Amino acid sequence: MFHKKRFNLIFLEMNKIIKNIFLVILFAFSNYTFAQTTSGAKASEELRQLIDLPTAGILSGGTMGLNFDILQNGILISKLELAVMDNLSLGISYGGSNIIGAGTPDLYIHPGFDIKFRLIKESLLFPSITLGYNSQGVGKYDKSLKRYEIKSKGFYAAVTKNYNLLGYLSLHGVINYSYENKDGDSYINFGVGFEKTIGPFLSVMSEYDFALNDNSNEIYGKGSGYLNVGLRFSLGIGLSLGMDLRNILENKKNQPYRGVERAVRVEYLLNIY
């Protein structure tokens, strides 16, 4: 009987400790990360990327972002970025295929690097313009051609213009040149897209990558470009969840499956200074 009472007292004390720890964590999150979101009309940070296409958005100074993309073939790509100051961010990414699921993972041979600098801030008449470099492609990596299934953007310029329309409507455009050109396809490429907020925490988006630098070889692009759509939902405390439908036009040659590709994106933002 004595041991049972003692056990109950210990259990109650442990329960109080756990509750207090939870409240401290919740308080810390609410202070530092609740406002750090990129989805919906109440987003406090700019959208930096649609599905694959970069935007002119950039994190505010001192904000760190951590992204995970989960794609077909067990592909996982993680990215860490930091806005070292307003209008300038640096990032590093890494991943591989067959990471999710069974079998031996096939890791990328090198990490991807990202740098982004805002050249012109958006005004009433002019869009925001950002210059950047991103060496991280999407999909499996072809070691013989030294390229990803979907090439990295390389050097790019992105423009974004926002409008008040039942929330916000954002229009995006990008021009880029990828150095993944050992396949002989080295044209300048273009892409366009939009984001529309639905309520305070939800955004829908779509993009079209013309893939002009990936339409003249016998392995990858067919020439119809990449059309993708996605949803982004803010869960609070700096966390957002995204779901994408990719390659709707089935632009990939010799793919072993039919239909669109499904993907998930998880984003976490934290203001660290």
LUMDRENTOR-828851 format. One line per 8 residues: number of its first residue (from 1); their letters; for each residue x, y negated, z negated of N, C-alpha, C. Coordinates in steps of 0.1 Angstrom, whole numbers, plus 5000, padded with zeros to 4 digits. Atoms other than C-alpha are relative to their C-alpha. Layout:
NUM = A = X Y Z X Y Z X Y Z; ...
//
This chain:
1 = MFHKKRFN = 5008 5012 5000 5000 5000 5000 5009 4987 5000; 4991 5011 5001 5028 4977 4991 5007 4997 5013; 4994 5001 4987 5046 4984 5024 4991 4995 5010; 5009 5005 4990 5015 4978 5044 4997 4985 4998; 5002 5015 5002 5009 4943 5028 5013 4993 5004; 4987 5006 4996 5046 4935 5033 5001 4999 5015; 5000 5000 4986 5043 4945 5069 4991 4990 5006; 5010 5010 4995 5012 4923 5074 5005 4986 4998
9 = LIFLEMNK = 4994 5014 5002 5030 4893 5059 5011 4997 5010; 4990 5001 4990 5060 4899 5081 4994 4997 5014; 5007 5002 4987 5037 4902 5111 4994 4986 5002; 5006 5014 4999 5019 4869 5103 5011 4990 5001; 4989 5010 4999 5052 4851 5098 5006 5000 5015; 4995 4999 4986 5065 4864 5132 4991 4994 5010; 5010 5006 4991 5033 4854 5148 5000 4985 5000; 4998 5015 5001 5037 4818 5135 5012 4996 5007
17 = IIKNIFLV = 4987 5004 4993 5073 4817 5147 4998 5000 5015; 5002 4999 4985 5063 4829 5182 4991 4988 5005; 5009 5011 4996 5034 4803 5183 5008 4987 5000; 4992 5013 5001 5058 4775 5172 5010 4999 5012; 4990 5000 4989 5084 4785 5198 4992 4997 5013; 5008 5002 4988 5057 4786 5225 4996 4985 5001; 5004 5014 5000 5044 4751 5215 5012 4991 5003; 4988 5008 4997 5080 4737 5216 5003 5001 5015
25 = ILFAFSNY = 4998 4998 4985 5085 4752 5251 4990 4992 5008; 5010 5007 4993 5052 4739 5262 5001 4985 5000; 4998 5015 5002 5059 4704 5248 5012 4996 5009; 4989 5004 4992 5093 4704 5265 4997 5000 5015; 5004 5000 4986 5078 4714 5298 4991 4988 5004; 5009 5011 4998 5051 4688 5295 5007 4987 5001; 4993 5012 4999 5076 4661 5289 5009 4999 5012; 4990 5001 4990 5101 4670 5316 4995 5004 5014
33 = TFAQTTSG = 5003 4995 4987 5083 4688 5344 4985 5000 5004; 5014 5000 4996 5045 4683 5344 4998 4992 5012; 5003 5009 4989 5047 4654 5368 5008 5004 5012; 4991 4997 4989 5073 4671 5391 4993 5010 5009; 5007 4992 4990 5050 4684 5419 5001 4994 5014; 4999 5005 4986 5050 4682 5457 4987 5004 5007; 5013 4996 4993 5014 4695 5464 4989 4992 4995; 5013 5007 5004 4981 4677 5464 5002 4985 4999
41 = AKASEELR = 5000 5014 5001 4972 4641 5461 5007 4994 4988; 4994 5005 5011 4987 4638 5427 5015 5004 4999; 4986 4996 4999 5022 4650 5439 5008 4988 4996; 4991 5011 5004 5050 4629 5424 5013 5000 5007; 4987 4999 4992 5078 4642 5446 4996 5002 5015; 5002 4999 4985 5080 4641 5484 5002 5014 5005; 4998 4987 4993 5076 4672 5505 5013 5000 5008; 4987 5001 4993 5111 4680 5518 5000 5010 5012
49 = QLIDLPTA = 5000 4990 4990 5101 4709 5541 4986 5005 5002; 5013 4994 4997 5069 4721 5558 5001 5015 4998; 4997 4986 5001 5074 4758 5565 5015 5003 5003; 4986 5000 4996 5107 4758 5584 5006 4987 5003; 4995 5013 4996 5109 4723 5596 5003 4990 4988; 4997 5010 5010 5126 4696 5574 4991 4988 5003; 5007 5013 4999 5107 4664 5567 5010 4989 4996; 4992 5012 5004 5120 4629 5559 4999 4999 4985
57 = GILSGGTM = 5002 5000 5015 5110 4636 5522 5013 5004 4993; 4988 4997 5008 5137 4637 5496 4997 4999 4985; 5003 5001 5015 5137 4643 5458 5005 4987 4995; 4995 5012 5007 5140 4614 5435 5013 5003 4992; 4987 4998 5006 5174 4609 5419 4999 5007 4986; 5000 4992 5012 5182 4633 5391 4991 5012 4999; 5010 4989 4999 5156 4659 5402 5007 5012 5006; 4995 4988 4994 5166 4695 5408 4989 5009 5005
65 = GLNFDILQ = 5010 4991 4994 5146 4719 5430 5006 5014 5002; 4997 4986 4998 5147 4757 5431 4989 5007 5008; 5010 4994 4991 5130 4775 5459 5003 5015 5003; 4998 4986 4996 5124 4812 5467 4990 5003 5012; 5008 4996 4989 5111 4823 5501 5000 5016 5002; 5002 4986 4999 5098 4859 5504 4993 5003 5013; 5005 4998 4987 5094 4871 5540 4999 5014 5004; 5001 4987 4995 5089 4901 5562 5014 5007 4999
73 = NGILISKL = 4988 4992 5001 5115 4930 5561 5008 4998 4987; 4994 5001 5013 5121 4924 5524 5010 4988 4999; 4990 5011 4999 5139 4891 5532 4997 4990 4988; 5001 5010 5011 5145 4868 5502 5011 4989 5002; 4991 5012 4998 5161 4833 5506 4998 4991 4988; 5001 5009 5011 5168 4812 5475 5008 4988 5003; 4993 5012 4998 5178 4776 5475 5000 4991 4988; 4998 5010 5012 5191 4752 5448 5004 4987 5006
81 = ELAVMDNL = 4996 5013 4995 5191 4715 5456 4999 4990 4988; 5000 5010 5010 5198 4684 5436 5001 4986 5007; 4999 5014 4996 5192 4647 5443 5010 4993 4991; 4989 5006 5008 5225 4633 5431 4997 4985 4997; 5004 5014 5002 5210 4598 5435 4987 4998 5009; 5011 5003 4990 5180 4582 5452 5005 5000 5014; 4997 5000 4986 5180 4589 5489 5012 5009 5004; 4989 4990 4996 5208 4616 5488 4998 5012 4992
89 = SLGISYGG = 5001 4987 5007 5204 4653 5480 5010 5010 5006; 4991 4989 4996 5227 4683 5482 4994 5013 4997; 5006 4988 5003 5217 4719 5484 5009 5012 5005; 4993 4987 4996 5230 4755 5487 4990 5011 4999; 5010 4989 4999 5211 4786 5497 5007 5013 5003; 4994 4987 4997 5217 4823 5500 4988 5011 5000; 5011 4989 5000 5197 4855 5507 5005 5012 5008; 4997 4988 4992 5195 4886 5529 4987 5007 5003
97 = SNIIGAGT = 5012 4992 4997 5171 4911 5543 5001 5013 4992; 5002 4988 5007 5158 4943 5527 5004 4999 4985; 4997 5002 5015 5163 4928 5492 4987 5004 4993; 5013 4995 5006 5126 4934 5484 4997 5013 5006; 5003 4987 4995 5117 4970 5486 5011 5010 4998; 4990 4990 5001 5138 5001 5491 5011 4999 5010; 4989 5000 4991 5171 5008 5508 5011 4990 4996; 4988 5008 5003 5204 4990 5509 4998 4985 5005
105 = PDLYIHPG = 5001 5014 4996 5202 4952 5510 5010 4996 5010; 4991 5006 4990 5218 4934 5539 5001 4985 4998; 4999 5014 5004 5231 4902 5525 5006 4991 5011; 4994 5010 4990 5240 4871 5546 5015 5000 4998; 4985 5000 5001 5277 4868 5553 5005 4987 4993; 4996 5012 5007 5278 4833 5539 4988 4992 4995; 5011 5008 5004 5257 4808 5520 4997 4989 5010; 5004 5011 4992 5238 4780 5536 5002 4987 4992
113 = FDIKFRLI = 4998 5013 5006 5245 4743 5529 4991 4990 5006; 5010 5010 4996 5222 4714 5530 5004 4986 4994; 4998 5014 5005 5228 4676 5528 4989 4991 5007; 5011 5008 4995 5201 4650 5533 5002 4986 4995; 4998 5014 5003 5203 4612 5534 4989 4992 5006; 5011 5008 4994 5174 4588 5538 5006 4987 5005; 4994 5012 4993 5184 4561 5563 4990 4988 4999; 5010 5011 5001 5151 4541 5563 4989 5005 4991
121 = KESLLFPS = 5011 4997 5009 5125 4541 5536 4987 4996 5007; 5013 5003 4994 5088 4542 5547 4995 4986 4995; 5007 5012 5003 5070 4509 5549 4986 5000 5007; 5013 5000 4994 5036 4498 5561 5000 5002 5015; 4999 4998 4986 5047 4497 5597 5009 5010 5005; 4990 4991 4995 5076 4520 5599 5001 5013 4992; 4999 4987 5008 5081 4557 5590 5013 5001 4993; 4987 4997 5007 5107 4571 5567 5008 5008 5010
129 = ITLGYNSQ = 4990 4992 4991 5138 4584 5586 5011 5005 4992; 4990 4993 5007 5162 4609 5572 5009 5007 5009; 4990 4992 4992 5194 4624 5586 5005 5011 4991; 4996 4989 5008 5206 4658 5575 5007 5010 5007; 4993 4988 4995 5225 4690 5580 4996 5012 4992; 5004 4988 5007 5212 4725 5572 5005 5012 5008; 4994 4988 4993 5231 4757 5580 4993 5013 4997; 5007 4988 5004 5205 4781 5565 4989 5003 5011
137 = GVGKYDKS = 5010 4995 4992 5185 4800 5591 4990 5009 4993; 5011 4992 5006 5155 4823 5586 5000 5014 5007; 5001 4986 4995 5152 4861 5590 5013 5007 4999; 4988 4992 5000 5178 4887 5597 5012 4993 5006; 4989 5007 4994 5213 4876 5605 5007 5010 5010; 4994 4992 4990 5228 4889 5638 5015 4997 5000; 4985 5002 5001 5266 4893 5632 5007 4999 5013; 4993 5001 4987 5274 4898 5669 4998 4987 5007
145 = LKRYEIKS = 5003 5013 4994 5257 4866 5680 5002 4988 4990; 4998 5010 5011 5264 4848 5647 4988 4990 4999; 5012 5008 5001 5229 4836 5644 4989 5007 4992; 5011 4994 5007 5197 4841 5624 4989 5002 5010; 5012 4998 4992 5164 4853 5639 4994 4987 5004; 5004 5014 4998 5152 4817 5636 5012 4992 4996; 4987 5007 5002 5183 4795 5640 4998 4989 4989; 5000 5012 5009 5193 4770 5613 4998 4987 5008
153 = KGFYAAVT = 5003 5013 4993 5184 4734 5621 5013 4993 5003; 4988 5008 4997 5220 4722 5620 4999 4986 4997; 5002 5014 5002 5222 4685 5624 4986 4996 5005; 5014 5004 4997 5188 4668 5624 4997 4986 4996; 5006 5012 5004 5169 4636 5622 4985 5002 4998; 5014 4997 5003 5134 4637 5606 4993 4987 4997; 5008 5012 5003 5106 4611 5605 4987 5004 4994; 5012 4997 5007 5076 4610 5583 4992 4987 4998
161 = KNYNLLGY = 5009 5012 5002 5046 4586 5581 4988 5006 4992; 5011 4996 5008 5019 4589 5554 4988 4990 5002; 5012 5008 4999 4983 4577 5556 4990 5004 4989; 5011 4997 5009 4955 4574 5531 4987 5004 5008; 5012 4995 4992 4927 4596 5545 4994 5012 4991; 5005 4990 5009 4906 4614 5519 5011 5007 4992; 4988 4995 5006 4937 4619 5499 5012 4994 5009; 4989 5004 4991 4969 4618 5521 5001 5009 5012
169 = LSLHGVIN = 4997 4993 4988 4977 4628 5556 5014 4996 5004; 4986 5002 4997 5014 4631 5564 5003 5006 5014; 4996 4996 4987 5027 4633 5600 5016 5001 5000; 4986 4998 5000 5062 4647 5606 5005 5004 5014; 4993 4996 4988 5086 4650 5635 5015 5002 4997; 4985 4998 5002 5122 4663 5638 5006 5003 5013; 4992 4996 4989 5149 4666 5664 5013 5005 4994; 4989 4994 5006 5178 4689 5658 5009 5007 5010
177 = YSYENKDG = 4990 4992 4992 5209 4706 5672 5007 5010 4991; 4994 4989 5008 5220 4740 5659 5013 5004 5006; 4988 4995 4995 5255 4752 5661 5000 5016 5002; 5001 4986 4997 5243 4788 5664 4997 5002 5014; 5002 5000 4986 5248 4788 5701 5009 5010 5007; 4992 4990 4993 5270 4818 5708 4991 5009 5010; 5009 4993 4991 5239 4833 5726 4999 4992 5013; 5000 5008 4987 5244 4806 5753 4988 4990 5000
185 = DSYINFGV = 5012 5009 5001 5212 4787 5742 5003 4988 4991; 4995 5011 5008 5224 4753 5730 4993 4987 5002; 5007 5013 4997 5197 4728 5739 4996 4993 4987; 5006 5008 5011 5185 4700 5716 4986 5005 4998; 5013 4995 5003 5153 4711 5699 4992 4990 4993; 5009 5009 5006 5122 4694 5686 4989 5008 4992; 5011 4994 5008 5094 4701 5661 4991 4989 4995; 5010 5010 5006 5062 4684 5648 4992 5008 4990
193 = GFEKTIGP = 5009 4994 5010 5039 4690 5619 4992 4990 4992; 5007 5008 5009 5015 4677 5594 4997 5006 4987; 5005 4995 5013 5004 4680 5558 4988 4992 4996; 5013 5007 5005 4969 4672 5544 4997 5005 4986; 5004 4996 5014 4961 4671 5507 4985 5002 4999; 5014 4997 5003 4929 4686 5495 4998 5001 4985; 5001 5001 5015 4921 4675 5460 5014 4996 4994; 4987 5004 5007 4948 4667 5434 5011 5009 5001
201 = FLSVMSEY = 4989 4991 5002 4968 4699 5435 5002 5009 5012; 5000 4991 4988 4963 4716 5470 5004 4992 5012; 4997 5005 4987 4979 4709 5504 5000 5011 5010; 4999 4991 4988 4975 4725 5538 5010 4994 5009; 4991 5005 4990 5001 4722 5565 5002 5009 5012; 4997 4992 4988 5011 4733 5599 5012 4994 5007; 4989 5005 4993 5041 4730 5621 5002 5007 5013; 4997 4994 4987 5052 4737 5657 5015 4997 5003
209 = DFALNDNS = 4986 5001 4997 5089 4744 5664 5000 5004 5015; 4999 4998 4986 5094 4741 5702 5010 5011 5003; 4990 4989 4998 5124 4765 5699 5007 4999 5014; 4994 5002 4987 5140 4750 5730 5014 5006 5001; 4987 4994 5001 5173 4764 5718 5000 5015 4998; 5001 4986 5003 5160 4799 5716 4990 5006 5010; 5010 4995 4990 5141 4807 5749 5007 5005 5013; 4994 4995 4988 5167 4819 5774 5009 5012 4999
217 = NEIYGKGS = 4992 4987 5001 5182 4851 5760 4990 5011 4999; 5008 4988 4999 5169 4886 5760 4996 5007 4987; 5001 4993 5013 5168 4893 5723 4989 4993 4991; 5008 5007 5010 5149 4866 5704 4988 4993 5006; 5012 5007 4996 5125 4838 5715 4995 5003 5014; 5007 4998 4987 5100 4843 5743 4998 4987 5008; 5002 5013 4994 5097 4806 5750 4987 4993 4997; 5013 5006 5004 5063 4799 5734 5001 4993 4987
225 = GYLNVGLR = 4998 5008 5012 5078 4784 5702 4994 5007 4988; 5004 4995 5012 5070 4790 5666 4989 4991 4994; 5011 5007 5006 5036 4780 5652 4998 5006 4986; 5001 4995 5013 5033 4783 5614 4989 4992 4993; 5009 5008 5009 5006 4773 5588 5002 5005 4986; 4998 4997 5014 5007 4772 5551 4992 4993 4990; 5007 5006 5011 4991 4764 5518 5010 4998 4988; 4992 5003 5012 5008 4748 5487 4991 4996 4989
233 = FSLGIGLS = 5009 5003 5011 4992 4748 5453 5009 4997 4988; 4993 5004 5012 5006 4730 5422 4994 5007 4988; 5004 4993 5012 5004 4751 5391 5003 4992 4987; 4996 5007 5011 5017 4724 5368 5014 5004 4995; 4987 4998 5006 5049 4723 5347 5011 5002 5010; 4990 4999 4990 5069 4718 5378 5000 5011 5010; 5001 4988 4992 5058 4750 5395 4990 4999 5011; 5009 5000 4989 5042 4753 5429 5001 5014 5007
241 = LGMDLRNI = 5001 4987 4993 5031 4784 5449 4995 4998 5014; 5004 5002 4986 5029 4786 5487 4998 5013 5006; 5002 4989 4992 5015 4811 5511 5000 4996 5015; 4998 5004 4986 5024 4810 5548 4996 5011 5010; 5002 4991 4988 5013 4826 5581 5010 4995 5010; 4989 5004 4991 5043 4826 5604 5000 5007 5014; 4999 4994 4986 5050 4832 5641 4987 5004 5005; 5014 4997 4995 5013 4830 5650 5000 5003 5015
249 = LENKKNQP = 5000 4998 4986 5022 4829 5687 5008 5012 5004; 4992 4988 4998 5043 4861 5683 5011 4997 5010; 4989 5005 4991 5073 4844 5699 5012 5009 5000; 4988 4992 5000 5099 4870 5689 4999 5012 5009; 4999 4989 4991 5110 4895 5715 5004 5013 4992; 4996 4987 5005 5113 4932 5706 4998 5002 4985; 5003 4998 5014 5098 4928 5671 4992 5014 4999; 5006 4987 5001 5087 4962 5658 4986 5001 4994
257 = YRGVERAV = 5013 5001 5005 5053 4950 5646 4992 4990 5008; 5009 5009 4993 5022 4932 5660 4994 4991 4989; 5007 5009 5009 5005 4902 5645 5009 4990 4993; 4993 5011 5006 5015 4872 5624 5008 5006 4987; 4992 4996 5012 5040 4874 5595 4995 4992 4988; 5004 5006 5013 5030 4867 5559 5012 4997 4991; 4989 5004 5009 5053 4849 5535 4995 4993 4988; 5003 5007 5012 5053 4835 5500 5012 4991 4996
265 = RVEYLLNI = 4989 5009 5004 5072 4805 5487 4997 4996 4985; 5001 5005 5014 5078 4796 5450 5010 4989 4998; 4992 5012 5002 5091 4762 5441 4999 4995 4985; 5000 5005 5014 5102 4749 5407 5009 4987 5000; 4993 5013 5001 5112 4712 5400 5002 4996 4986; 4997 5004 5014 5129 4698 5370 5009 4987 5001; 4992 5012 5001 5142 4663 5363 5010 5001 4989; 4990 4997 5010 5175 4667 5346 5008 4988 4995
273 = Y = 4994 5013 5005 5188 4631 5343 4993 4988 5007
//
